[in-house]
Amino acid sequence: MELAIKLSPPPQIVSVSNNTSKSDVSYNNHSLLVSSLSHCKDMSQLKQIHALTLRTTLPHHYNTLFLYGKILKFASFADLDYAYRVFEHIENPDSFMWNTLISAFSRNVDTKEQAIKLFRRMVEQASALPNKRTFPSVLKACSYLFALSEGKQAHAQGIKHGFGSDVYISNSLIHLYASCGCLDLAEKVFENMLERSMVSWNVIIDAFVQFGEFTSALKLFGQMQNLFEPDGYTLQSIISACAGLGALSLGMWVHAYILKNCDSGLVSDVLVNNSLVEMYCKCGSLELAQQVFERMPKRDLTSWNSIILGFAMHGKAEAALEYFDSLVEEGRILPNSVTFVGVLSACNHRGLVREGREFFDVMIKDYKILPVLEHYGCLIDLLARAGHIDEALDLVSNMPMKPDVVIWRSLLDSCCKKNASVELSEEVAKQILQSEGGICSGVYVLLSRVYASASRWNDARLIRKLMTDEGITKEPGCSLIEIDGIAHEFSAGDTSHPQTKEIYGVLDVMMKDWSLLFP
């Protein structure tokens, strides 16, 4: 009987006859089965090929192992469960087979833990040694799961097997350690690399940005420019660093660099433009943010959220709500939870109580978005600032989650400004102190103001004395100013700036001029 599978073109599989040895059949059929795999389109066809492989090939022949590797590769993308079952029936899988399945598990969100377990089996069984293609997949899974201990073990195995200087593995290690909060280890891996690729620089720069080390990120960017032309990933990280520092002039330089030196694909890249919109908003240059947004040939939801949040953050409620209306009218993209944080923040900044209530209801009823703590926080702050403290407290009591300290602080601040009852202010202050373990300078300051407003001077003095006795000090105010692309940070009473003497000299002149104008 002749065996065949329904592929185009259908290969002719050699049948087993009385005059043909199984060894000859295996040798003759192998190339035909490999050819069939190259034309395979779905799992149904793959299963036919797998069945023919079982019937017409020798299980331990090196050609058969090669064929199983091909079957495993196809199944790992089409049916991971089937791939795993195939793998389990292979007596001595080689490194390629292990890597194929580990890589498949690491790609799938639900099976990343299985990738780590499979790597552990590979090391323990020692039937096949891990190679430089094994470790990036394992480290990727560890990064996603924040599995620092397992990642360190994989790192040790990589060094043990002679891959300590491999650029791809080192890049994965930098990402792993940064993802797990170990910036020092990520930096150490980067510094010890004998060879660095563009990805190496991008990963370490992004790591510094994610940790808020914006100045260090910019220094690395300067070093990288001597070796590589920055790509879209680099520029996104640098734009974020500029946003974090409030370095508008440097951000504008990056924008100009993109327009002048990059191809049209990068200039119109959605992610890069989103970063620019966010950067300009954070630096307070709303006009430039608006220009970038309006000129974007393509926008995603992040684009809309960035512009809405940007205008809301700077109190431009009307513009933020107009953009929200435009998003809804366009109809192509539905707003999400982040969008409504921006909308409610805009209402909060402008004291639009009625609109805030309406948007909160629209979010739940029309868009089926369950409110989270940020949404409740915006609405509660809006109500409390407008003097609707009882309504705000009712909302707090009916929340499905426990209010955080930010909500209690906004309520206490409103109680102080709206001359609410001392008892209510004391209860809110108690909630904050319980949330923060009793150490919160801002609460003591606000509570002393409440007592002072109620003419309870003894209580106000007791609060101040308690702060002194407990060593609780008010956190000094802080401000940033950018001059010639350099961000200068100042704190109240701080004298650490290298030009402190000149700064205070100018301040003295200003104070004298002010006293002459307003004696």
C-alpha positions as semicolon CSV with decimal commas, in nm:
position;residue;x (nm);y (nm);z (nm)
1;M;0,000;0,000;0,000
2;E;0,136;0,340;-0,094
3;L;0,133;0,618;0,167
4;A;0,073;0,979;0,065
5;I;-0,027;1,311;0,220
6;K;-0,242;1,584;0,070
7;L;0,006;1,860;0,004
8;S;0,077;2,064;-0,306
9;P;0,271;1,921;-0,480
10;P;0,207;1,581;-0,314
11;P;0,537;1,403;-0,252
12;Q;0,555;1,032;-0,323
13;I;0,643;0,856;-0,001
14;V;0,822;0,524;-0,054
15;S;0,613;0,233;0,071
16;V;0,744;-0,056;0,279
17;S;0,753;-0,382;0,079
18;N;0,889;-0,726;0,148
19;N;1,200;-0,653;-0,059
20;T;1,279;-0,313;0,103
21;S;1,454;-0,272;0,438
22;K;1,328;-0,012;0,684
23;S;1,671;0,151;0,673
24;D;1,638;0,211;0,297
25;V;1,284;0,343;0,341
26;S;1,401;0,583;0,612
27;Y;1,683;0,712;0,393
28;N;1,464;0,755;0,084
29;N;1,166;0,909;0,263
30;H;1,358;1,160;0,471
31;S;1,412;1,415;0,195
32;L;1,051;1,381;0,082
33;L;0,922;1,441;0,435
34;V;1,144;1,749;0,470
35;S;1,006;1,874;0,139
36;S;0,653;1,811;0,265
37;L;0,727;2,018;0,574
38;S;0,837;2,310;0,357
39;H;0,489;2,305;0,196
40;C;0,302;2,241;0,522
41;K;0,028;2,498;0,589
42;D;-0,152;2,390;0,906
43;M;-0,150;2,148;1,197
44;S;-0,366;1,896;1,015
45;Q;-0,099;1,851;0,749
46;L;0,177;1,853;1,010
47;K;0,012;1,568;1,199
48;Q;0,001;1,363;0,878
49;I;0,372;1,423;0,824
50;H;0,439;1,336;1,189
51;A;0,245;1,009;1,150
52;L;0,441;0,920;0,836
53;T;0,765;1,000;1,017
54;L;0,675;0,756;1,293
55;R;0,589;0,482;1,042
56;T;0,861;0,521;0,782
57;T;1,179;0,637;0,959
58;L;1,423;0,496;1,210
59;P;1,376;0,671;1,549
60;H;1,747;0,714;1,633
61;H;1,875;0,801;1,285
62;Y;2,037;1,147;1,273
63;N;1,818;1,239;0,974
64;T;1,508;1,151;1,176
65;L;1,621;1,377;1,463
66;F;1,668;1,657;1,211
67;L;1,314;1,594;1,084
68;Y;1,174;1,601;1,438
69;G;1,344;1,932;1,492
70;K;1,158;2,072;1,189
71;I;0,827;1,927;1,312
72;L;0,886;2,075;1,656
73;K;0,970;2,416;1,506
74;F;0,645;2,432;1,307
75;A;0,431;2,308;1,597
76;S;0,589;2,554;1,842
77;F;0,426;2,840;1,649
78;A;0,099;2,664;1,561
79;D;0,013;2,442;1,861
80;L;0,238;2,469;2,165
81;D;0,068;2,182;2,350
82;Y;0,126;1,949;2,055
83;A;0,487;2,067;2,030
84;Y;0,541;1,983;2,395
85;R;0,392;1,635;2,351
86;V;0,619;1,574;2,052
87;F;0,919;1,692;2,255
88;E;0,835;1,462;2,548
89;H;0,847;1,156;2,318
90;I;1,192;1,238;2,182
91;E;1,441;1,023;2,371
92;N;1,749;1,246;2,348
93;P;1,653;1,593;2,222
94;D;1,942;1,801;2,096
95;S;2,014;2,167;2,180
96;F;1,810;2,288;1,884
97;M;1,499;2,109;2,014
98;W;1,544;2,239;2,368
99;N;1,596;2,592;2,236
100;T;1,293;2,567;2,008
101;L;1,059;2,480;2,292
102;I;1,216;2,718;2,547
103;S;1,186;3,000;2,293
104;A;0,821;2,910;2,224
105;F;0,737;2,910;2,594
106;S;0,913;3,243;2,646
107;R;0,707;3,406;2,367
108;N;0,375;3,313;2,527
109;V;0,257;3,524;2,821
110;D;0,101;3,227;3,001
111;T;0,394;2,988;2,963
112;K;0,699;3,197;3,050
113;E;0,738;3,010;3,377
114;Q;0,747;2,686;3,176
115;A;1,041;2,825;2,978
116;I;1,240;2,863;3,301
117;K;1,142;2,515;3,421
118;L;1,238;2,363;3,087
119;F;1,577;2,534;3,100
120;R;1,631;2,391;3,448
121;R;1,552;2,042;3,312
122;M;1,796;2,095;3,028
123;V;2,076;2,183;3,269
124;E;1,995;1,897;3,509
125;Q;1,965;1,625;3,242
126;A;2,279;1,743;3,060
127;S;2,184;1,542;2,751
128;A;2,238;1,857;2,545
129;L;2,434;2,164;2,646
130;P;2,277;2,511;2,640
131;N;2,428;2,740;2,380
132;K;2,418;3,110;2,303
133;R;2,067;3,075;2,157
134;T;1,932;2,926;2,480
135;F;2,002;3,210;2,722
136;P;1,826;3,510;2,558
137;S;1,492;3,321;2,566
138;V;1,535;3,216;2,929
139;L;1,640;3,565;3,037
140;K;1,345;3,714;2,850
141;A;1,109;3,495;3,054
142;C;1,289;3,587;3,378
143;S;1,260;3,958;3,295
144;Y;0,887;3,933;3,234
145;L;0,830;3,742;3,560
146;F;1,079;3,957;3,759
147;A;1,247;3,627;3,846
148;L;1,576;3,774;3,965
149;S;1,706;3,460;4,140
150;E;1,642;3,239;3,836
151;G;1,792;3,507;3,611
152;K;2,110;3,513;3,819
153;Q;2,132;3,133;3,792
154;A;2,096;3,158;3,414
155;H;2,368;3,424;3,417
156;A;2,599;3,190;3,609
157;Q;2,526;2,907;3,363
158;G;2,605;3,139;3,073
159;I;2,945;3,221;3,222
160;K;3,005;2,853;3,303
161;H;2,946;2,753;2,940
162;G;3,172;3,027;2,804
163;F;2,913;3,285;2,691
164;G;2,996;3,558;2,943
165;S;3,102;3,799;2,670
166;D;2,828;3,722;2,416
167;V;2,667;4,050;2,314
168;Y;2,315;3,910;2,275
169;I;2,320;3,741;2,615
170;S;2,466;4,054;2,777
171;N;2,189;4,267;2,626
172;S;1,932;4,029;2,775
173;L;2,106;4,045;3,113
174;I;2,097;4,426;3,116
175;H;1,724;4,413;3,046
176;L;1,674;4,147;3,315
177;Y;1,854;4,335;3,591
178;A;1,690;4,665;3,498
179;S;1,345;4,501;3,498
180;C;1,412;4,355;3,843
181;G;1,520;4,690;3,988
182;C;1,896;4,621;3,993
183;L;2,033;4,914;3,795
184;D;2,378;4,866;3,947
185;L;2,399;4,510;3,812
186;A;2,269;4,619;3,471
187;E;2,535;4,890;3,458
188;K;2,804;4,643;3,565
189;V;2,712;4,404;3,282
190;F;2,723;4,693;3,034
191;E;3,062;4,816;3,156
192;N;3,213;4,466;3,132
193;M;3,098;4,408;2,773
194;L;3,388;4,363;2,532
195;E;3,161;4,440;2,238
196;R;2,848;4,656;2,234
197;S;2,577;4,678;1,974
198;M;2,318;4,950;1,918
199;V;2,079;4,740;2,126
200;S;2,327;4,741;2,416
201;W;2,327;5,120;2,427
202;N;1,950;5,143;2,384
203;V;1,880;4,899;2,667
204;I;2,113;5,066;2,919
205;I;1,997;5,418;2,827
206;D;1,634;5,312;2,865
207;A;1,720;5,149;3,200
208;F;1,860;5,477;3,336
209;V;1,554;5,665;3,211
210;Q;1,317;5,417;3,377
211;F;1,502;5,466;3,706
212;G;1,481;5,844;3,677
213;E;1,857;5,880;3,623
214;F;1,798;6,124;3,340
215;T;2,135;6,302;3,352
216;S;2,323;5,972;3,336
217;A;2,105;5,864;3,044
218;L;2,196;6,182;2,855
219;K;2,566;6,129;2,925
220;L;2,544;5,777;2,782
221;F;2,362;5,916;2,480
222;G;2,652;6,154;2,420
223;Q;2,899;5,863;2,432
224;M;2,684;5,649;2,203
225;Q;2,675;5,917;1,933
226;N;3,048;5,865;1,878
227;L;2,979;5,504;1,778
228;F;2,625;5,473;1,642
229;E;2,356;5,682;1,484
230;P;2,059;5,686;1,725
231;D;1,749;5,503;1,612
232;G;1,385;5,537;1,711
233;Y;1,429;5,346;2,038
234;T;1,721;5,566;2,142
235;L;1,535;5,885;2,064
236;Q;1,225;5,778;2,254
237;S;1,436;5,720;2,567
238;I;1,621;6,051;2,528
239;I;1,297;6,242;2,476
240;S;1,165;6,083;2,797
241;A;1,484;6,190;2,977
242;C;1,432;6,547;2,856
243;A;1,074;6,534;2,980
244;G;1,187;6,406;3,320
245;L;1,442;6,687;3,355
246;G;1,215;6,953;3,211
247;A;1,497;7,021;2,965
248;L;1,297;7,192;2,692
249;S;1,589;7,320;2,485
250;L;1,754;6,976;2,476
251;G;1,420;6,819;2,386
252;M;1,383;7,067;2,102
253;W;1,734;6,978;1,985
254;V;1,635;6,609;1,976
255;H;1,321;6,702;1,781
256;A;1,528;6,904;1,533
257;Y;1,773;6,615;1,503
258;I;1,487;6,381;1,411
259;L;1,355;6,619;1,147
260;K;1,698;6,681;0,997
261;N;1,877;6,347;1,014
262;C;1,615;6,074;1,024
263;D;1,417;5,913;0,744
264;S;1,050;5,986;0,684
265;G;0,948;5,664;0,857
266;L;1,100;5,775;1,187
267;V;0,974;6,132;1,151
268;S;0,618;6,000;1,121
269;D;0,666;5,720;1,376
270;V;0,374;5,714;1,620
271;L;0,583;5,617;1,924
272;V;0,843;5,887;1,864
273;N;0,576;6,152;1,812
274;N;0,391;6,039;2,123
275;S;0,714;6,085;2,320
276;L;0,752;6,436;2,176
277;V;0,395;6,531;2,269
278;E;0,449;6,406;2,624
279;M;0,786;6,582;2,652
280;Y;0,653;6,918;2,535
281;C;0,355;6,888;2,771
282;K;0,576;6,808;3,070
283;C;0,804;7,100;2,983
284;G;0,502;7,333;2,967
285;S;0,529;7,405;2,593
286;L;0,170;7,323;2,503
287;E;0,184;7,502;2,167
288;L;0,467;7,279;2,045
289;A;0,290;6,970;2,183
290;Q;-0,019;7,072;1,991
291;Q;0,182;7,127;1,672
292;V;0,335;6,780;1,690
293;F;-0,003;6,623;1,763
294;E;-0,184;6,804;1,480
295;R;0,085;6,712;1,226
296;M;0,091;6,343;1,314
297;P;-0,014;6,143;1,004
298;K;-0,126;5,860;1,229
299;R;-0,242;5,862;1,591
300;D;-0,313;5,589;1,842
301;L;-0,491;5,607;2,178
302;T;-0,166;5,700;2,353
303;S;-0,143;6,008;2,126
304;W;-0,487;6,125;2,235
305;N;-0,425;6,044;2,601
306;S;-0,094;6,234;2,599
307;I;-0,247;6,554;2,463
308;I;-0,554;6,533;2,688
309;L;-0,345;6,466;3,000
310;G;-0,096;6,738;2,900
311;F;-0,357;7,010;2,871
312;A;-0,535;6,887;3,184
313;M;-0,210;6,893;3,384
314;H;-0,160;7,261;3,301
315;G;-0,517;7,361;3,385
316;K;-0,626;7,401;3,022
317;A;-0,951;7,217;3,086
318;E;-1,139;7,353;2,784
319;A;-0,869;7,238;2,540
320;A;-0,843;6,897;2,709
321;L;-1,219;6,843;2,688
322;E;-1,225;6,961;2,326
323;Y;-0,969;6,697;2,237
324;F;-1,178;6,439;2,419
325;D;-1,481;6,543;2,214
326;S;-1,271;6,513;1,896
327;L;-1,163;6,163;1,996
328;V;-1,526;6,060;2,052
329;E;-1,647;6,225;1,728
330;E;-1,376;6,056;1,524
331;G;-1,509;5,724;1,651
332;R;-1,215;5,519;1,531
333;I;-1,060;5,476;1,875
334;L;-1,250;5,427;2,201
335;P;-1,130;5,611;2,513
336;N;-0,991;5,397;2,793
337;S;-0,931;5,427;3,165
338;V;-0,630;5,660;3,118
339;T;-0,835;5,893;2,895
340;F;-1,090;5,946;3,170
341;V;-0,816;6,015;3,425
342;G;-0,718;6,306;3,198
343;V;-1,078;6,420;3,153
344;L;-1,155;6,409;3,528
345;S;-0,825;6,584;3,605
346;A;-0,924;6,862;3,364
347;C;-1,256;6,901;3,543
348;N;-1,074;6,902;3,877
349;H;-0,835;7,181;3,775
350;R;-1,122;7,403;3,662
351;G;-1,366;7,311;3,937
352;L;-1,619;7,172;3,687
353;V;-1,823;6,974;3,939
354;R;-2,128;6,901;3,725
355;E;-1,916;6,798;3,426
356;G;-1,696;6,581;3,648
357;R;-1,997;6,390;3,781
358;E;-2,130;6,346;3,425
359;F;-1,801;6,216;3,283
360;F;-1,769;5,973;3,574
361;D;-2,114;5,832;3,494
362;V;-2,045;5,825;3,117
363;M;-1,727;5,629;3,177
364;I;-1,917;5,359;3,368
365;K;-2,245;5,347;3,175
366;D;-2,143;5,422;2,815
367;Y;-1,791;5,278;2,800
368;K;-1,825;5,002;3,063
369;I;-1,502;5,112;3,230
370;L;-1,483;5,024;3,597
371;P;-1,339;5,319;3,792
372;V;-1,007;5,263;3,966
373;L;-0,847;5,454;4,252
374;E;-0,721;5,735;4,023
375;H;-1,074;5,806;3,895
376;Y;-1,218;5,814;4,247
377;G;-0,928;6,032;4,360
378;C;-0,996;6,291;4,087
379;L;-1,368;6,309;4,161
380;I;-1,325;6,316;4,538
381;D;-1,068;6,594;4,512
382;L;-1,296;6,785;4,275
383;L;-1,593;6,758;4,516
384;A;-1,386;6,842;4,822
385;R;-1,221;7,147;4,663
386;A;-1,565;7,276;4,563
387;G;-1,682;7,247;4,921
388;H;-1,892;6,931;4,875
389;I;-1,703;6,757;5,154
390;D;-1,996;6,544;5,271
391;E;-2,052;6,414;4,918
392;A;-1,680;6,343;4,887
393;L;-1,686;6,147;5,213
394;D;-1,989;5,949;5,095
395;L;-1,798;5,857;4,780
396;V;-1,500;5,748;4,991
397;S;-1,721;5,524;5,206
398;N;-1,885;5,364;4,899
399;M;-1,562;5,297;4,707
400;P;-1,503;4,927;4,631
401;M;-1,138;4,967;4,733
402;K;-0,955;5,115;5,029
403;P;-0,875;5,487;4,983
404;D;-0,506;5,570;4,965
405;V;-0,321;5,841;5,151
406;V;-0,347;6,081;4,853
407;I;-0,727;6,084;4,881
408;W;-0,715;6,142;5,257
409;R;-0,461;6,423;5,210
410;S;-0,678;6,600;4,953
411;L;-0,973;6,574;5,192
412;L;-0,770;6,717;5,481
413;D;-0,643;7,000;5,262
414;S;-1,001;7,082;5,161
415;C;-1,117;7,062;5,523
416;C;-0,849;7,315;5,611
417;K;-0,938;7,554;5,328
418;K;-1,315;7,525;5,367
419;N;-1,309;7,560;5,747
420;A;-1,465;7,221;5,806
421;S;-1,527;7,103;6,160
422;V;-1,221;7,029;6,372
423;E;-1,358;6,683;6,453
424;L;-1,381;6,592;6,086
425;S;-1,030;6,723;6,019
426;E;-0,895;6,522;6,312
427;E;-1,060;6,203;6,183
428;V;-0,915;6,253;5,834
429;A;-0,570;6,325;5,982
430;K;-0,599;6,005;6,186
431;Q;-0,666;5,805;5,868
432;I;-0,357;5,952;5,701
433;L;-0,129;5,882;5,997
434;Q;-0,253;5,523;6,013
435;S;-0,183;5,482;5,640
436;E;0,169;5,626;5,664
437;G;0,273;5,480;5,998
438;G;0,246;5,808;6,190
439;I;0,519;5,999;6,004
440;C;0,382;6,265;5,771
441;S;0,498;6,623;5,813
442;G;0,230;6,763;5,581
443;V;-0,052;6,626;5,797
444;Y;0,085;6,789;6,112
445;V;0,123;7,122;5,932
446;L;-0,233;7,110;5,794
447;L;-0,377;7,002;6,129
448;S;-0,201;7,289;6,306
449;R;-0,363;7,525;6,055
450;V;-0,704;7,375;6,131
451;Y;-0,650;7,438;6,503
452;A;-0,526;7,791;6,432
453;S;-0,833;7,865;6,215
454;A;-1,055;7,748;6,504
455;S;-0,853;7,966;6,746
456;R;-0,738;7,654;6,932
457;W;-0,389;7,794;6,978
458;N;-0,282;7,551;7,248
459;D;-0,356;7,255;7,020
460;A;-0,170;7,425;6,734
461;R;0,134;7,475;6,959
462;L;0,115;7,114;7,079
463;I;0,126;6,991;6,718
464;R;0,434;7,204;6,648
465;K;0,600;7,081;6,969
466;L;0,520;6,720;6,876
467;M;0,688;6,770;6,538
468;T;0,999;6,907;6,712
469;D;1,009;6,629;6,974
470;E;0,966;6,356;6,713
471;G;1,217;6,514;6,473
472;I;0,952;6,556;6,204
473;T;1,049;6,833;5,965
474;K;0,852;6,984;5,680
475;E;0,990;6,876;5,344
476;P;1,137;7,182;5,169
477;G;0,986;7,306;4,848
478;C;1,176;7,233;4,529
479;S;1,188;7,401;4,188
480;L;1,368;7,350;3,858
481;I;1,486;7,604;3,603
482;E;1,656;7,531;3,272
483;I;1,936;7,754;3,138
484;D;2,127;7,670;2,820
485;G;2,001;7,312;2,825
486;I;2,108;7,250;3,187
487;A;1,842;7,193;3,454
488;H;1,920;7,360;3,789
489;E;1,737;7,232;4,098
490;F;1,674;7,451;4,402
491;S;1,532;7,366;4,744
492;A;1,417;7,606;5,012
493;G;1,719;7,709;5,222
494;D;1,958;7,509;5,003
495;T;2,309;7,649;4,953
496;S;2,465;7,359;4,759
497;H;2,448;7,522;4,415
498;P;2,797;7,622;4,291
499;Q;2,672;7,976;4,217
500;T;2,488;8,020;4,548
501;K;2,678;8,340;4,635
502;E;2,587;8,510;4,306
503;I;2,225;8,390;4,328
504;Y;2,174;8,533;4,677
505;G;2,349;8,852;4,572
506;V;2,093;8,904;4,294
507;L;1,814;8,812;4,539
508;D;1,934;9,079;4,782
509;V;1,925;9,340;4,504
510;M;1,572;9,232;4,411
511;M;1,455;9,252;4,774
512;K;1,599;9,604;4,809
513;D;1,427;9,717;4,489
514;W;1,102;9,560;4,609
515;S;1,122;9,741;4,946
516;L;1,174;10,071;4,764
517;L;0,868;10,013;4,546
518;F;0,650;9,890;4,833
519;P;0,782;10,048;5,154
